[in-house]
Amino acid sequence: MKYFFDTNVISDFARNKESAIKKVQELASKEDSEFYINRLVYLESLRAIPLDRKKLYDDVNETLDKFTKLDITQEVYDTSVKFSRFCRSKGITLKKCEAIDYLHFITAKHYEMEIISDDGDMAKLESKYDEFKESINA
């Protein structure tokens, strides 16, 4: 199974948050698991580490090197915009970092992956995604 990791899970894992560690270990224990991030998750995960935490930075960077990095293609950007507008037309509003959430969500969908996130906004997006796909295929 292919899994796309949202930044919040990577950040929680780096902070040794038990729920994130358990989730990553559970998925890693499955024989066919493949872990992915996009280059924006990579950037978000590393940029937030304090400058005086070099060892943490090195450890997170080493961990992220084990993930396959996906490109955010023009098609992903275009679909993110369309999906965002569709969700807004349905009254869906997200917390902070709305554009980034759409990019991560659509990246996972574009590459046919399950998104691993602790962000409740992803569940909101999931609830509208099939309706969105139907609307563009109609």
N, C-alpha and C positions, 0 to 999 in steps of 0.2 A: 504494500500500500504506500502511496505517496502522500506525504504530509508537508504542508506549508505552514511555517511557524510565524506567528505574529510577533512583533517586537516585545509586547508585554510578557510573553512566555519566556523569551530569551532573557529579558531583563530580570524577571523573577528567578530564573534558573541561576543567573550570575550572582544574585543576592542570596543564593542558597535557600530560597523559599520552598518549603517542603512540598507543597502542591505541584509546583512546576517540576521539581526533581522527580517526583513520583510519576507524573505524566510522561516526561521524557523517558524515564526508565521503562515504563510500561510499553511505550511505543517502540523503543529500541529493542525490547526483548522479542518482538515479533520478527520472525525470520525475513519477511519480505518488506520490511520498513525502509523507506527512503526519506531523508530529511532535506527540505528545501527552504530557502529564503529568497527574497529578491534583494537587489543591491541597496534598496532603500532601507530594508530591515537591517542589513549589515551596517549601513551608515548610522541609523538611529541607535542601534545597540552599542556601538563603539563611541560615538560622540558624547554620550551622556556620562561616561565613566570619568570621575574626577581626575584631574591631571596628576595628583599626588598618589594615585592608585595604579602604578605601573604594572605590578604583578597581576592585579585583577584585569587590567587592560590586556596584558599578554595572554592570560588564561582564556578570556572571552574570545579574543582574536583567534587563538588556537582552536577553540571549540567551533567557532563559526567557519573556520577553514574546512571542517568536516562536512559542512552543509553544501549542497549544490546551490550555486547562485543563479537565479533566473533573471533574464533581462526583462525590463518593463518595455514592451514593444509599443509602437504607435497604436496598434489595435487595442492593446490593454488600456492605454490612455483614453482612446476614443470611447471604448465600451464603459469605462469608469465614469466618464462625463454623462453618457446616455443613461446609465443606471442611476447615477446621482439625481439627475433630473426626473427620472421616472419615480424614484423613491420620494423625492420632494413633492411630486404631484399626488402622491398617495398619503401625504401627511407624515412621512417618516423624517424625524430629525435625529441627528447624532450628537454626541458630546463633542469635546474638543478633537482636533485633528481629523475632521470629517473627510477631507480630500484624501488623506493618507489611508484612512480606513477603507475607502472605496478602492484605492489602488491595490492594497493588500488583498482585499476580498476578490476583486476581479482577476488579479494575478493568479490566485489559487484556482479560481473557476476556469480561467483560460487554459491553464496547464493541467486541468482535471485532477485537482488534488483536494484532499480534505484540509480545511484550515484549522489550525490549532491555536486557540486564542482564549484568553480569560476576559475578553472585552464583550460586555453584553450587547454592544452595538452590532457585533458580527451576527448575533442571533436575529436582530431586527432585519439585517440585510438578507440573511438566509431565508427569512419568512417571505420576502418579496421577490426573490431571485427567479423562481419558476414562473411567476406571473410576468415578470419582466421578459424572460425568454419567450414566452408565448406571445407577448405583445410585439416583439420584433420579428417573430416568425409568421405573424398573421398577414 
